[in-house]
């Protein structure tokens, strides 16, 4: 019966779906075209180099102007064209690559279960620290924010409040949810409360001696199971943990600014980092809705390692006398939003 029905549809003897005849929810043609015009402008603004959003809008317009059946035929033909495009292949690659990041040889294949993280401490309430804290409380992790003095601590808390208030203004969060998230945040000027935390993320300035001292202090005050993470983007993790005896629980947790918005999280493992710690941080990354990638403890990790030759190439063109703005426009046109 199903085969016969499918053949009848192909031979146009039966309708595909009832919606072919439903027009009661369609806007008048003039209004519909204005909506589609706005949608095209938004698509070009958000992803100027992607073809499929505009093709989808064209298909919808065809259905409105020429009727649902014509729209469906245009959709079928357009789908075939997009399916074999290089863009489609690349998007499929990205889709599967993002999901493959959770499979890490030597860590996720050992049968280890992630340990429960009940409380997180953040050292530093600057732009990165406040962003990381925001990401954590948005995912219901209680956060202890540590700063060096009352002034800096209040400034850090104000940044977190501003991050949350921005979401309320945009309609992404209710006032009730805002209050609940804020209730998960507490502040500290010392390490006394660190005996209760399961994960610490250091997010202070890129100063080797300062980070070494911080990690030596963390080793003293944190419980033995606590994960000691750094948000460094440039410093060798072995150097940071040089003055500790806990290098097996030291790991990189490199967020990107703004940390509560950007989806990527670099998890940096050294030759000393235990597989359990990697598994634990992967789980946290997923819970705070990030795409975690595990990388080695090398110069630039993953993102900056790619960024170095990218900027070097641009600077080389400048050295040869090319207009800076022309280089920037070329990069933007290619699809790099910040040039």
N, C-alpha and C positions, 0 to 999 in steps of 0.2 A: 504493500500500500504506500509506504513511504517513497519507494522508488518511482511508482506511478505518479505520485503527487509531484515529486521533483521534476519529472519529465513534463508533466502538464504545465508547471510553472515556466520551464524553459521554452515551451512552445506557446506561451502566452495564453493558455486556456484557463489558468487559475490565477487569482491574485497572489502576490507574494505574502503580503501581510495586510491586515485590516487598515493599518495606518495610511495605506495608499488612498483611502477615501475620506480620511479625517482632515478637515481644514479649519475646524472651529477655533483652534488655538493659535492659528497663524495671524501675524500682524498684517494690516493692509500693506500692499506692495511698496508704497512710498516710505512708510515707517520701517518696513523690513530692510529696505535698501540702506537706510540711514544706520540701522543697527549693524548691518554687514560692513558698511564703510568704516564704522568705529572699530569693529572686530579686526578688519584688515590692518588698520593703523596700529592697533595694539600688538598684533602678531609681528609686524615689521619692527616694532620697537623692542619687543622682548627677544626675538630671535630672527634677526634680519636675514640670515643666510639659510634658514630652514624653509623648504618648499612646501612640506605637507600641511602646515596650518592654513596657508593660503589656498591650497587645493581643496581642503575640507570646506572652506568658506565658499569657494566657487561651486562646489557640489550642492551645498545647501541652497545657494542662490538659484541654481538650475532647477532644483526641486520646487522652489517657490514660484518661479517664473513660468516654467514649462510643465509643471506637474510632477508629482512624486515618482511616477514610473520613469520619466526622463532623468530625474535626479539619481535614481538607483542605477540606471545604465551608465550614467556619467561616473558615478562612484565606482562601479566595477572596473571601468576602463582606466580611471585615474589610479586606482589601487594597483593595477598591473604595472603601470608606468613607474610608480613610486617603489614598488616591491623590489625591482631589480636595479635601483639606483645606488650609487656609491654611498650616498647619505644614509640610506636604509641599512646597508651593510655596516656602516660605522656606528649607527645608533644601536643596532643589535649587539655589536661588539662591546659598546659601553654598557649596555644592559646586563649582559652576562658577566662582564668584567667586574662590575660593581658587586654582583652577587658572589663572585669567586673570591673576593677579598676576605671572606670569613673562613676560607680554607687555608690554613697556614701549616706547611710541613714542619714537623718537629714540635708542634704545639697542639693544634686542634685534632690531630690524628692519633693522639695518645690516650683518648678516652677520658680526659680530664673534664670535670664539671666546674663551671664558674662558681666561685664562692659568692655569698651574698654580701653586697656592699650596703651597709645601713647608714653610714655617715661619711661625708666628704669634707675635707679641709682644703681651703684655697689660700695660698700665701701670696699676698699682693692684690690690692683692689684697684689697680689701674685699668686701662682699657681692656687688656686681655683677661686679667683676673676677674673683673666684674662680668665680662661676657661669659666666661666659663662658669662662674657661679650662677648666672642667669640660666644657662643651659641645664645646669644640674637641678635647680629648684623647679624649673618647668617640667622636669621629668620626675618630680616628687622625691628627690634626694635631699635630705637635711644637709645644710651647708654651714660650715664654720669658716668665716672670713677673717684672716689675720692680717693686721697691719702693724707698722712700727710705732704709730702714735694715734691719738684720738682724732686729730684733724684728717689724716689720710684714711682712717677707718670710716669716718662719716662720709667722706667724699666717695669712697668705694661703694658704700651702701646706697648713696644717692644715685650713683651710676646704674646700679642694679634696679632701683626703683624706676629710673627713667626708661630703662630697657623694657620693663614690664608695662609701664604707662603707655609707651609707644604702641604696644600690642593692643591695649585696651582701646586707644584712639582709632586704631585700624579695624576694630571689630573682631580681632583674633582672640580676645580674652574678655571675660566678664569681670565686673568689679569683685564679685565673690571669688572667682578664680585668682584674681590679683592678690587679694588679701590672704588666701590660702597659701599661695606661692611665697609671699613675703614672710609668712609665719614660719617657713622652713629655714629662714636665714638668721644667723646669729653672728656676733662679732667677738673678736678677742685681740688682745695686745701681747699676750704671752702664750706659752706652750702648755699651760696647765690642763686645758681641756682636750689636748691631742691624744690622751690615753684612750679616748672613746672612738677614735676615727679608724676607718678601714682603708681609706685612700686619701693621700695628700697630693695635691697638684701645686707645684711651685711655679709662680708666674711673676717673678721679679725681673729687674733689668738684667741685661746680658753681661754679667760681671762674674768671672770665674771664681775669684776668692769669696765673694758674697755667697754664691751658690754652694760652694764647698762647705762654708760655715753652716749654712742652713741645713744641708743634708746631714752634717755631723750632729746638729741639734735634733733633727728629726729622729735620727737613730736612737738618741737618748730618751726622747719623750713619747714616741709612738709605740704601740704594741708590736710585738715581733711579727705578726701576720700582716701588718699595714703595708700597702703598696706605696712606694715613694716615687712619684712621677714628677717630671720637669717639663715645662712648656717651651724649653729652649728651642731655637730654630737654627742655631749655628755652633753650639759648643759640644765637644766630644763628651758623651755621657760617662765614659770611664774617668775622664778628668773631673767631672762634677762629683762622682762618688769615690774619688781617690782616698779621701780621709775617713771612709766608713768601712765597716766590715759586713755591710749588708748589700753588696752589689748584685746579689741574686734577686732582690726585690726593687731595684732601681730601673726605671723604664721611662722612655720619652712619651709624652702625651702632647703633641704639637697641634694646637688648634689654629684656626685662621680667623682673622678679624673681619667683621664682628663675630665672636666665637659662638654666640647664641643663634646666629643666622647661617653662617657658612657650613655646608654639610660635611666637608672633609676633615678627617682626624688622622694625623700620622702617629702611629704607634711605633716607637723606636726601641728595638731590642738590641742589647749588647751580647757578647759571647757569654756573659755571666747571668743575664736575665733568665729567671726560671720560666718554664713553659706555663706553669700555673698562673703566673702574673700576666703573661700575654693573653691567656684565655680569659682571665678576669677582666682585663681592660677592654678586650674585644666585646665582651658582654655589656660593659658600661657604655661603650661607644654606640652600640645598637639601641640601648635603652634610652639614650639621650638623642636618638634619631640622627646619628652621624653615619657617614660611610667610612669605617675605619680601615686603614691600610697599614699592614705591618712592614716596616722597612728596616734596613740595617743601620748600624751606627757609623755612618760615613759622612763625608763632607756634603752639607746641603740636604742630607736625607733624600727625599724623592722630589718634592716640589721645587725647592731652591736649587737642587742639582740640575733640574730642567730649566729653571729661570736664569741661571748664570749664562749659558750660551745664547739664550734668547736675547738678553740685554746686551751681551758682548757683540752680537751680530748688529744690533741697532747702533751701538756706539762706533762700530767699525765703519758703517755707512756715513756716520757723522764725520769721522776722521777723513773720509774721502770727499767730504764737502757736500753731502746731500742735505737737503732741507729737513730739519728736525720734524716740522709739522707734516711734511709729506710722508715721512717714515711712520709717524703716529697715525695718520689717516689710512695708510696701507694696512697697518696692523688692525685698526678698528674695523675696516671694511672686510678683512679676512674673518673677523668674528671675535677678536679679543676686546671685550667691553671697555677695558681701561687703556687700550692702545699698546 
